[in-house]
Amino acid sequence: MKSTQFSMLIPLVLAALFSFSMAALPHENFLHCLSLRSNDSSSISRVIFTRRNSSYESILEARIHNLRFNSTDTPKPLVLVTPTLISHIQATVYCSRKHGLQTRTRSGGHDYEGLSFVARVPFVVIDLINFRSVDIDVENRVAWVQAGAILGELYYRIQENSRTLAFPGGVFYTIGLGGYISGGGFGLLFRKYGTAGDNVVDVQFIDVNGRVLDRESMGEDLFWAIRGGGGGSFGIVLSWKLRLVPVPANVTVFTVSRTLEQNATALIHRWQSVAPDLPDEVYPSVQLRAINSTQDGSRTVVASFVSMFLGSIDDLLPLMEQRFPELGLTRQDCTEMSWAESILFNNGIQNQPLEILLNRTYSNPIITPYYKIKSDYVKQPVSETGLNGLFSRLTEEVASSTVIILFAYGGIMNRIPENATPFPHRAGNLYKIFYNVGWLEDGEVEAERRIEWARRTYNYMSPFVSKSPREAYINYRDLDIGSNNIGYTSYGQASVWGHKYFKDNFDRLVQGNCGGGGSFGIVLAWKLNLVPVPATVTAFTVTRTLEQNATGEAAAPTIVVFVAYSGIMDRMRHRAGKKKITYTPKDTSIGLEGLIVT
């Protein structure tokens, strides 16, 4: 992106949902700049890849998980940088700004709209594949994790050191920590411990000026913004310091599946009211997909009730019998395992060794090569009629590879204020809907068929989900709900998607209360409070020379203007006192100017 003074690191305010127009400068100048800015030009040359490099394509494609964004028409970066040193990132940020190239930062490559490695203007990708160390401190229950590590690497290193510690991260373990936590980080233990962003205690971060900051040096406003304000919105996270949380040595998991013919609709209708009120230790979800009916071969929907419980089978069974007897949970449905093993269970790969958590390229059986993601939040139970309308759409042939997951809310999420971080989806939600519309075949026609179904189904759900705004989860990026222009975008246009992702937190994010102008991005627009004034005001100027007994000393060629504070400023934090401004004068007289409101 390009402005008159500075470029933004990756999609502004909240997450790479747009791009600015910028003049395309030869990237050879950028490469030359890198060699000059690096302390060791030979080391940085080994981590730079242009389209002339034989490794360029394989490095770019290695972390493109949605093949929708790997076509011949997809814009490709002019340069890929895979830094091994912080100085490599600082040099890339500086040279990108100097030569008018937008910078995108890729952690795991799971951005659902490809925005961590795709732009509509000339751009550079910083791929953090080499920033992936994980250091576990069991005694203090913290971990330092670099942004290029995937969740699976964190989970594996935790279980290497302790069976009774965990981190409240996501189920899909190949997701990178950098972008995941930057979007808030909804995950497996969120009903007990909150989101991933709620459990960040410190950070190492590079701002748009190349400064390396931590929580203390960046200040609490910026620290607040980067824990849910969207991946790359304010700079580049190098590493997170995370709070590890206690879990039992064994947890309990279960899956109970029912088809429509086995009363699944009534069970889901009941689940909507039961699941959010279950104890914090339960993580309830329902997976919906279409299958061929065993009775006549026609299409039906199977609902899989999947849960993880921080406790034993003996504790879970009476709880479910009391709260949700309709499900008919039995001991045979349940299995006890470690928390780390429950990650494999929730990915449908429970028979694999834990070492698979280290496999960054593993293809989850739930995720197809091509997909479109949408999300919704439900605040009132959907009627059985409404559910049946959704199921009828799910049985259409075009939805054959679609999975819809309902994630129950409640627990501690009802007790954390929605402005604790930019992630606002807290109290008042029964559950979140994850629409994963997938397909196996390449081609524009196939993509349009599936995406049209996704949009049509999303429209159908409008009466049953949150309104004003219709909320969405920023990590389930969806450009259908709004995006910005390549050029100028007004606050009103940005608000269309901003309030859906962040609700009222959007206004705090765009106010830019995170440092000096240009430090963390480009302000698109300010939303200002207008204040009442009388129809007329009275202005005055009284001038006195030193000979006329003005107070103060003349010190030509400098003039000091004293601006009186007080009033409401004395009642606002850090603003009480007086302010003095110095500048070069045109003469040596002292003017006292004022504006009286009458």
Protein Blocks (a to p, Z undefined) as FASTA:
>chain_A
ZZfkbccfbdcehiaaaccddddddfklmmmmmmmmpmblmlmmmmcccfkbmklmmmmm
mmccblklmcfklccdfbdcddfbfklmmmmmmmmmmnopacdddfkopafnlpmmgcfb
dcddddfklmmcccddfknopacddfkbcfklmmmmmmmmockbccdddfblmbcfklmm
mnnopafklmmnopfklmccbdcdddfkopacdfklnojmlmmmmnonoghkloccfbdc
dddddddfbdcdddddddfknommmmmmmmmmmmmmpcfkbccdddddddddfklopacd
ddddddddeddfklmmmmmmmmmmmnopafklpccddfklmmmmmnopambcfklmmmmk
bccfkbcfbdcddddddfbdcdfklmmmmmmmmmpmklmmgccddddeehjllmgcfklp
mblblghiabdcddddddfbecjklmmmmmmmmmmmmmmmmmmmcehiadddfklgcfkn
occdfbdcdfklmmmmmmmmnmmmlmmmmnopnbcehkloccfbdcdddddddfbdcddd
ddddfknopacddddfbdcddddeehjllmgghkaccdddddddfbfcdcddddddZZ
